[in-house]
Amino acid sequence: MRDETYVPFKIIGVNKALVGTPLNDGSPGSALYAVPLTLSRPLSADEQEAMVAVWDNPPSYSSMHRPGIARCYSTEFVLSRTTIEEVRDHHARTLQGVVEKVNALSEEWHRGEVARETERNAQAELHAKNVKSVADEIEF
């Protein structure tokens, strides 16, 4: 049976070893790079999809917000085409709201799945009892 307690996740910090390097070749956007953020636990496929979707349309954001730059890979949330300074000064606050919203959505999904599994188990138990009862009545 599925664990009935939902475990929320959080952003632990920047994965410094994997922060990208800007090209700085003078082309538009060449000063930007990827900033990976480490998550406290692996996210399900639904949670990963929700992280990107909520980043693209967050509960609140600054004028520096750029939808379409986020990717999520299990324990990493990556903002591409940004800088570490932008993450510190602008995106961190947005990310707090994103994580809060995704945790709320995930907890709701989790509760629904637990309820469905509980119902399936109850139905299976009723069926097994019925099979036993009827089978015991059959005489050959």
C-alpha positions in Angstrom: 0.0 0.0 0.0 1.1 3.5 -0.8 2.5 5.6 2.0 -0.4 7.8 3.2 1.9 10.7 4.2 2.9 13.1 1.4 6.5 14.3 1.7 6.9 17.8 0.4 10.1 18.8 -1.4 12.2 21.9 -1.4 15.1 23.4 -3.2 18.2 22.6 -1.3 20.5 25.0 -3.2 22.4 25.6 -6.4 24.4 22.7 -7.8 27.6 24.7 -8.1 29.5 22.0 -10.0 27.0 22.0 -12.8 26.4 25.8 -13.3 26.9 26.6 -17.0 29.5 29.0 -18.5 28.4 32.0 -20.6 29.7 32.1 -24.2 30.3 35.9 -24.0 30.8 36.0 -27.7 28.8 39.2 -28.2 25.8 37.5 -29.6 22.4 38.2 -27.9 22.0 36.1 -24.8 25.6 35.0 -24.8 26.1 36.2 -21.2 23.4 33.8 -20.0 23.9 30.2 -18.8 22.1 27.3 -17.0 21.7 27.3 -13.3 20.8 23.9 -11.9 19.0 23.7 -8.5 19.1 20.6 -6.4 15.8 19.3 -5.0 15.4 17.5 -1.6 13.9 14.4 -3.2 13.3 12.9 -6.6 10.1 14.3 -8.2 7.5 12.1 -10.0 6.9 12.7 -13.7 3.7 14.6 -12.8 5.6 16.8 -10.3 8.4 17.5 -12.8 5.8 18.5 -15.4 4.0 20.7 -12.8 7.3 22.4 -11.8 7.9 23.5 -15.4 4.2 24.5 -16.0 4.0 26.5 -12.7 7.4 28.2 -13.5 5.9 29.3 -16.8 2.8 30.7 -15.1 3.8 31.3 -11.4 1.6 32.6 -8.6 3.8 35.7 -8.5 6.9 36.9 -10.3 9.2 39.8 -10.9 9.6 41.8 -14.1 12.7 39.7 -14.8 10.7 36.5 -15.0 11.2 34.5 -18.2 8.8 31.6 -18.9 10.1 28.8 -21.0 13.6 28.6 -19.4 12.9 25.8 -16.9 13.5 22.1 -17.1 13.1 19.5 -14.4 15.0 16.2 -14.1 14.1 14.1 -11.0 16.3 15.8 -8.4 17.4 18.8 -10.5 15.4 21.9 -11.5 17.4 23.8 -14.2 16.9 27.4 -15.2 18.6 27.9 -18.6 19.4 31.3 -20.1 19.8 33.1 -16.8 22.6 34.1 -14.4 23.4 33.2 -10.8 22.8 36.8 -9.9 19.3 36.8 -11.5 18.5 33.6 -9.6 19.6 35.4 -6.4 18.0 38.7 -7.0 14.8 37.8 -8.9 14.1 34.1 -9.5 14.5 32.8 -5.9 11.3 34.5 -4.7 9.4 33.2 -7.7 10.8 29.7 -7.1 9.6 29.7 -3.5 6.0 30.3 -4.8 6.5 27.7 -7.5 7.6 25.0 -5.0 4.8 25.9 -2.6 2.2 25.6 -5.4 3.6 22.3 -6.7 3.7 20.8 -3.2 0.1 21.8 -2.7 -0.9 20.2 -6.1 1.2 17.1 -5.4 -0.3 16.6 -1.9 -3.8 16.9 -3.4 -2.9 14.3 -6.1 -1.3 12.1 -3.4 -4.4 12.2 -1.2 -6.6 11.3 -4.2 -4.4 8.4 -5.2 -4.4 7.1 -1.6 -8.2 7.3 -1.5 -8.5 5.5 -4.8 -6.1 2.8 -3.7 -8.0 2.4 -0.4 -11.3 2.0 -2.3 -9.7 -0.5 -4.7 -8.4 -2.5 -1.7 -11.8 -2.4 0.0 -13.5 -3.6 -3.2 -11.0 -6.4 -3.7 -11.5 -7.5 -0.1 -15.3 -7.6 -0.5 -14.9 -9.6 -3.7 -12.6 -12.1 -2.0 -15.1 -12.5 0.9 -17.9 -13.0 -1.5 -16.0 -15.6 -3.5 -15.1 -17.5 -0.3 -18.7 -17.4 0.9 -20.3 -18.5 -2.4 -17.5 -21.1 -3.0 -18.2 -22.6 0.4 -21.9 -23.0 -0.5 -21.2 -25.0 -3.6 -21.5 -28.7 -3.3 -20.1 -31.1 -5.8 
